[in-house]
């Protein structure tokens, strides 16, 4: 075989960082990252972004050198992504916070609402139900993080953890403050509204979990290759007939039901932000599927069947 030469330049200054000689044509980008790491130990593989074009997308680990649009002398560009943190650790930190922060308000800690005896318990059963549902949601997420999720990208920039925690932890505190407040008023339509919301909540949680399991099964053998997800025998996965990201559809449904259950404005605002963010993620994944798979089901929309 004809060996390749790989020149790696800094993506911004175009300065040559290294020149790799006699690289096998079937070498993967992951193997090139490891070669680069040996020369620059401070830039471990997860911290490296290797590109064909300085302003282009990062090449995936599994891409093979000879399949790239390069000659026997390939020029690649390196970008430092900064210190990284594993996604499992990220999710555990993000989801543990809301779980415990909510309890501070639910148990009416003296420093939150005051020492008055009236503030130590709530006369409304829906407050207890809301705490159970909120806790269940984040405990489920923690269990999925440890036992279900298989991440296509192993890490994210460490600097993002602060932003993510402010979002999740901050909203958990805001929601909990109002739901557990001594002046909180229960939903307008009473038990009918609450029970309807609880049933909707549980169905959406079951659907979300089912989708995560189905997506995890696509990578059971450890492969990071993207595949088209299809419905299984589980009825909750049948939403795949209509949307590319039913896990986001169910997630939004979970928070809509929590909004109905608590009839609380901050919960509604959080739900709206969730919907906006998840629509952005869903559209991005949907268009990635369309680009990568010519036979991708034409009926599917990103997040809402037939609409969006």
Number of C-alpha atoms within 10 A of each C-alpha: 6 9 14 21 18 21 16 23 21 17 20 11 8 12 11 15 14 15 15 15 12 12 18 15 16 15 16 19 19 18 17 19 20 18 16 21 16 12 11 12 11 10 19 17 20 22 20 21 18 27 21 19 14 18 10 10 11 16 18 17 17 14 14 18 22 17 12 11 8 14 13 15 15 18 17 19 24 23 17 14 14 16 16 18 18 15 19 18 13 18 18 16 17 22 20 18 18 22 20 16 18 23 17 17 24 21 14 20 14 14 9 13 16 12 12 8 8 11 18 15 15 18 12 13 11 21 22 16 15 21 19 11 19 18 18 15 19 19 15 14 22 19 12 17 19 13 11 17 18 23 15 14 12 12 17 18 15 15 12 12 18 10 10 15 19 13 14 17 20 15 19 23 20 16 21 24 21 18 27 27 19 17 10 17 17 19 17 12 9 11 14 12 16 24 14 13 21 20 12 21 25 17 17 23 22 15 25 23 21 20 25 17 17 18 19 17 15 18 17 11 8 12 12 16 10 13 13 14 18 15 14 13 7 11 10 19 22 16 22 23 17 19 24 28 24 27 25 23 23 25 21 23 22 25 25 22 24 23 22 21 28 25 20 18 13 18 24 19 14 20 21 15 13 17 20 13 12 20 20 14 15 24 17 12 15 19 14 12 19 13 10 12 13 9 9 15 17 10 12 20 22 25 28 18 17 11 10 12
